[in-house]
Amino acid sequence: MSAPHTPVERADFDQVIVPTFAPAAFVPVRGLGSRVWDQSGRELVDFAGGIAVNALGHAHPAMIAALTEQAGKLWHISNIYTNEPALRLAKKLVAATFADRAFFCNSGAEANESAFKLARRYAHDVYGPQKFEIISALNSFHGRTLFTVTVGGQSKYSDGFGPKIEGITHVPYNDLEALKAAISDKTCAVVLEPIQGESGILPGEQAYLEGARQLCNEHNALLIFDEVQTGLGRTGELFAYMHYGVTPDILTNAKSLGGGFPIGAMLTTNEIAAHFSVGTHGTTYGGNPLACAVAETVLDIVNTPEVLEGVKARHERFKARLLQIGERYGVFSQVRGRGLLIGCVLSDAWKGKAGAFWAAAEKEALMVLQAGPDVVRLAPSLIIDEADIDEGLDRFERAIATLTQA
C-alpha cells in the first residue's frame, strides 16, 4: 500500500524547484483527450499539447495499455543488451522513412547532440579534421546542451556559459544566397528546421530547402533536418521533409514520438551510421523498453491515412476561424504553419505581446503557447475532437475580445 501523497501547491515551486521556468499559476492534475483539470477542478481546453508533445492527447487508452503491459515485463536493462520494443520501433521508423538506422535517446536536445557529433565524426573520418564547421539558421532552436544551444541561433540562450563551441556559423533563414556565401569545403553539416518553431512557426520555402540540399551535395556536407517539433505527424505528413520532397542525411525527432513519454530519435543512412562505431557515443536510458513500447503505439496510430489526413483537415478548421478572429479584432497579420503547428502572427499594434494573449487565454480556461514575443503558437493533439477545437476557439475569441477592450 502506497503512502499518502504530501499536499503540494503552486507556491511550492518557488521554494523547491530551480527557477529555470516560471509556470502558470495553476497546477494541472488530470487530463483526458484535449481537456485538462487543475487542482481546483477547473476544466481547460488544451491547445498547447505539452509543447507539441501530446500527439494523442491525454490518457489515450492505447498508450496506457502499451505502457502498462510493458511495465509488467521489463523496465530497464541498459545498452549492454538490446530489447524487443526498441527493435520493433526502429524497424518501423526505418520502413517509414529515408533512413536505414535509428539511434534512440531521451530528448530532442540529445537527438540533436547525437546528430551534430555524428556529422563531425563522419566528416573527420571521410574528409579529415579540417572539415568540422556547422551552419545553422538565425533564430533556430536545437536544444539546451552546450553544443545544441551554440548551434541554435539565439544568443539569449547561449550567452553567459563561458567559451562557445567553435566552428558554428549562423545565417538568415530562408535566405539561400546567405547560405551559399557561408558554405565551404570546411562545412561538415547544414542544420535546419523545416519549419522554425520556437522563433515563430516560420515554414521553410521550397526553393530554400531544395537549394540547401543542392549546396550540401556540392560541398560534401550533410544536411540535418531538426524535426524534433515537426516530426511524427505534426504537419500532416509523418515527417515535414515529405511535404518538400527534400531528403536529409540525418533527421532528429522527439516530442510527439513518445506522446508524452520522454524519447528522442536520430535517423540516418547506413553509410553515415557506420561512423558511430562501438564506444563513440552512447546513452544509458536510450532505447528504454518503456519509452519504445509507448512510441511504437504512437507511431502505429499516427502513421495512418486517417490520422494524417485528419491533421490537415483540422488545420483548415483552425485556420479559417483564426483568420476570422484576427480580422474581427485586428490582432493577427498572418496565420501560418502546417498541420497542427500553427502560428498566429501578431499585428503591428500587438507586437511583443504574445504573453498577454497567453495570460488572457488562461483566464478563459484555454491553454495556448508562445513562439517568441510576436506569435501565439497552437500545437494541440493530432486527434483533437472538432467539438474541442470549436470550444477552444470560442474561448480564445472571448479572451481576445477582453484583451482588446481593456
SULFEN-V170950 format. One record per run of one state. SS is the DSSP state (A for helix, B for strand, O for the rest). FROM is the first residue (numbers start at 1). LEN is the number of residues. Records with the same first field share a line. If there is no record, write none. Layout:
SS = FROM-LEN / FROM-LEN
This chain:
O = 1-9 / 17-11 / 34-1 / 39-4 / 47-2 / 53-5 / 59-2 / 72-12 / 97-4 / 106-2 / 128-5 / 139-7 / 152-1 / 154-1 / 159-9 / 172-4 / 183-4 / 193-2 / 197-5 / 204-2 / 219-3 / 227-14 / 245-5 / 254-1 / 259-5 / 269-1 / 274-15 / 303-2 / 330-2 / 339-2 / 347-1 / 351-3 / 364-2 / 368-1 / 371-4 / 379-7 / 406-1
A = 10-7 / 49-4 / 61-11 / 84-13 / 108-20 / 146-6 / 155-4 / 176-7 / 206-13 / 241-4 / 255-4 / 270-4 / 289-14 / 305-25 / 348-3 / 354-10 / 386-20
B = 28-6 / 35-4 / 43-4 / 58-1 / 101-5 / 133-6 / 153-1 / 168-4 / 187-6 / 195-2 / 202-2 / 222-5 / 250-4 / 264-5 / 332-7 / 341-6 / 366-2 / 369-2 / 375-4
